[in-house]
C-alpha cells in the first residue's frame, strides 16, 4: 500500500475519531436526533472512501489489461494479423475486472472493451452479453449512450431487427447529436429489414427535420432504399 493511501485512511480515521468524540460530549445536550444525523454522515463518509478505493483498484486493473492488449499486438502489422487466441490473456484479465468491479467506471469500460473485442471477431452473442452489462451499470451519460449504441448494433448484426429497432429508437432521443443521428439511421435500417418501408422513410424524414445539417445523409439513405425496392 502506498504512503498516500495510508495517509488518506489516517485522515478518515482521525476525522471519524473527532466526530465520535463530539457525539460523546454533545449528545447529552442535543439528544438522540443529532446522534442519528451524525452517525448517518459518518457512514456516508465511510462509504465514499470505500467507493473511491474500489474505483482506484478497478482503474489500475483496467489499464493493466490495456497494456496486455498492446503487448499482444507487438510484431503484428495489422489488426487482421491478431487472432482472438492471441488476446486470451487480456480477455481473461478484462473479465476479472468486470467480475470484481462491474459497477465502477472502469468496470463499465472493461465491459465495453470486451464487447468490442468480441464484436470485432464477429462473436456477437458474447459481445451482446458485455454490452448489456455495461448498459446496466453505466451511470455516466456518455458511457450509457455508448453501451446502448453497441447493444443496438449487436442486435442488428444478429439479425434481431425488432430488438435493434427498439434500442436505436431509444438512442434517437439522446441529447447528443452523434448518438441521435445513429439512432435515426439505425431505426430506419431496421424498419427496412422488417419490411416497414413507410416507417423507415418516416425515420429518415424525421432526421432531416430535426437535424437539417444531415439532410444529405438522410437523402442518401432514402435514395438507397428506393433502389433496393426496384
C-alpha positions in Angstrom: 0.0 0.0 0.0 1.3 3.5 -0.9 2.0 6.1 1.6 -0.6 8.4 0.1 -3.3 5.7 0.6 -2.2 5.2 4.2 -2.4 8.9 4.8 -5.9 9.0 3.3 -7.0 6.2 5.7 -5.4 8.0 8.6 -7.2 11.2 7.7 -10.5 9.4 7.6 -9.9 7.6 10.9 -8.8 11.0 12.5 -12.0 12.6 11.3 -14.1 9.7 12.5 -12.5 9.9 15.9 -13.3 13.6 16.1 -16.9 13.1 15.2 -17.3 10.2 17.7 -15.7 12.4 20.4 -18.1 15.2 19.5 -21.0 12.8 19.7 -20.0 11.6 23.2 -19.6 15.1 24.6 -22.6 16.8 22.9 -25.2 14.0 22.8 -26.5 14.8 26.3 -27.2 18.4 25.2 -28.7 17.7 21.7 -30.3 14.4 22.2 -30.6 11.3 20.0 -31.8 13.2 16.9 -28.3 14.8 16.4 -26.7 11.5 17.3 -28.6 9.7 14.4 -27.7 12.5 12.0 -24.0 12.5 12.8 -23.9 8.7 12.6 -25.5 8.9 9.1 -22.9 11.5 8.0 -20.2 9.2 9.3 -21.5 6.2 7.4 -21.7 8.3 4.2 -18.0 9.3 4.7 -17.0 5.7 5.1 -19.0 4.6 2.0 -17.5 7.3 -0.1 -13.9 6.3 1.0 -14.7 2.7 0.2 -16.1 3.6 -3.2 -13.1 5.7 -4.1 -10.8 2.9 -3.1 -12.7 0.4 -5.3 -12.6 2.9 -8.3 -8.8 3.2 -7.9 -8.2 -0.6 -7.8 -10.6 -1.1 -10.8 -8.8 1.7 -12.7 -5.3 0.1 -12.1 -6.6 -3.3 -13.1 -8.3 -2.0 -16.3 -5.2 -0.1 -17.5 -3.1 -3.1 -16.9 -5.3 -5.0 -19.3 -4.9 -2.3 -22.0 -1.1 -2.8 -21.6 -1.6 -6.5 -22.1 -3.5 -5.9 -25.3 -0.7 -3.6 -26.6 1.8 -6.4 -25.8 -0.3 -8.9 -27.7 -0.2 -6.7 -30.7 3.6 -6.3 -30.8 5.0 -7.5 -34.0 1.6 -7.5 -35.7 1.5 -5.1 -38.6 -2.3 -5.0 -39.0 -5.2 -5.9 -36.7 -6.2 -8.8 -39.1 -2.9 -10.4 -38.1 -4.1 -10.7 -34.5 -6.2 -13.8 -33.7 -8.6 -13.9 -30.9 -6.4 -16.6 -29.3 -3.6 -14.0 -29.1 -5.8 -11.9 -26.8 -6.8 -14.6 -24.3 -4.6 -13.2 -21.5 -6.0 -9.6 -21.7 -9.6 -11.0 -22.3 -9.2 -13.1 -19.1 -8.0 -10.0 -17.2 -10.8 -7.9 -18.5 -13.3 -10.5 -17.4 -11.7 -10.4 -14.0 -12.2 -6.6 -13.8 -15.8 -7.0 -14.8 -16.5 -9.7 -12.3 -14.9 -7.8 -9.4 -15.8 -4.2 -10.3 -18.8 -4.3 -12.7 -20.4 -1.2 -11.1 -17.4 1.1 -11.3 -16.5 3.3 -14.2 -13.5 1.1 -15.1 -15.8 -1.9 -14.8 -18.1 -0.4 -17.4 -15.1 0.4 -19.6 -13.9 -3.2 -19.3 -17.3 -4.5 -20.3 -17.4 -2.2 -23.3 -13.8 -3.2 -24.3 -14.7 -6.9 -24.0 -17.8 -6.3 -26.1 -15.8 -4.5 -28.8 -13.2 -7.3 -28.9 -15.8 -10.0 -29.3 -17.7 -7.8 -31.9 -14.5 -7.3 -33.9 -14.2 -11.1 -34.2 -17.9 -11.5 -35.0 -18.8 -13.3 -31.8 -21.9 -11.2 -31.5 -23.6 -13.2 -28.7 -20.6 -12.7 -26.4 -20.4 -9.0 -27.5 -24.0 -8.5 -26.6 -23.5 -10.0 -23.1 -20.9 -7.5 -22.2 -22.6 -4.5 -23.9 -25.7 -5.2 -21.9 -23.7 -5.4 -18.7 -22.1 -2.1 -19.5 -25.6 -0.6 -20.1 -26.8 -2.0 -16.8 -24.1 -0.3 -14.7 -23.3 2.8 -16.7 -24.1 5.9 -14.6 -22.4 8.5 -16.8 -24.5 9.6 -19.7 -21.7 9.2 -22.3 -21.0 5.6 -21.2 -24.7 4.8 -21.2 -25.2 6.1 -24.7 -22.1 4.2 -25.8 -23.4 1.0 -24.3 -26.8 1.5 -25.9 -25.3 2.2 -29.3 -23.3 -1.0 -29.1 -26.3 -3.1 -27.9 -28.3 -1.8 -30.9 -25.6 -2.7 -33.4 -25.1 -6.1 -31.8 -28.8 -6.8 -32.2 -28.7 -5.7 -35.8 -25.6 -7.9 -36.5 -27.5 -10.9 -35.0 -30.5 -10.2 -37.3 -32.6 -9.3 -34.3 -34.1 -6.3 -36.0 -37.1 -5.7 -33.7 -34.8 -5.5 -30.7 -32.3 -3.4 -32.6 -35.0 -1.0 -33.7 -36.1 -0.5 -30.1 -32.6 0.2 -29.0 -32.0 2.6 -31.9 -35.3 4.3 -31.1 -34.1 4.9 -27.5 -30.9 6.3 -28.8 -32.6 8.7 -31.2 -33.9 10.6 -28.2 -30.3 11.3 -27.0 -29.4 15.0 -26.5 -26.0 14.4 -28.1 -26.1 14.8 -31.9 -23.9 11.8 -32.8 -26.0 9.3 -30.8 -29.3 10.7 -32.0 -28.1 10.6 -35.7 -27.1 6.9 -35.2 -30.4 6.3 -33.6 -32.5 7.7 -36.5 -30.4 6.0 -39.2 -30.3 2.6 -37.3 -34.1 2.8 -36.7 -34.7 3.4 -40.4 -32.5 0.5 -41.4 -34.3 -1.9 -39.1 -37.7 -0.8 -40.3 -36.5 -1.6 -43.8 -35.3 -5.1 -42.7 -38.7 -5.7 -41.0 -40.5 -4.7 -44.2 -41.9 -1.4 -42.8 -40.9 0.8 -45.7 -43.2 3.7 -44.8 -41.9 3.8 -41.2 -38.3 3.6 -42.5 -39.0 6.6 -44.7 -40.6 8.4 -41.7 -37.4 7.9 -39.6 -35.2 9.4 -42.3 -37.6 12.3 -42.9 -37.6 12.9 -39.1 -33.8 13.1 -39.2 -33.9 15.7 -41.9 -36.4 17.8 -39.9 -34.6 17.6 -36.5 -31.0 17.9 -37.9 -31.1 19.8 -41.2 -27.3 19.6 -41.4 -27.7 15.9 -42.0 -30.2 16.3 -44.8 -27.8 14.9 -47.4 -27.1 11.8 -45.3 -30.9 11.2 -44.9 -31.3 11.7 -48.6 -28.6 9.1 -49.4 -30.5 6.5 -47.2 -33.8 7.4 -48.9 -32.2 7.0 -52.3 -30.6 3.7 -51.4 -34.0 2.5 -50.1 -35.7 3.4 -53.4 -33.1 1.5 -55.4 -33.5 -1.6 -53.2 -37.2 -1.6 -53.8 -36.8 -1.9 -57.6 
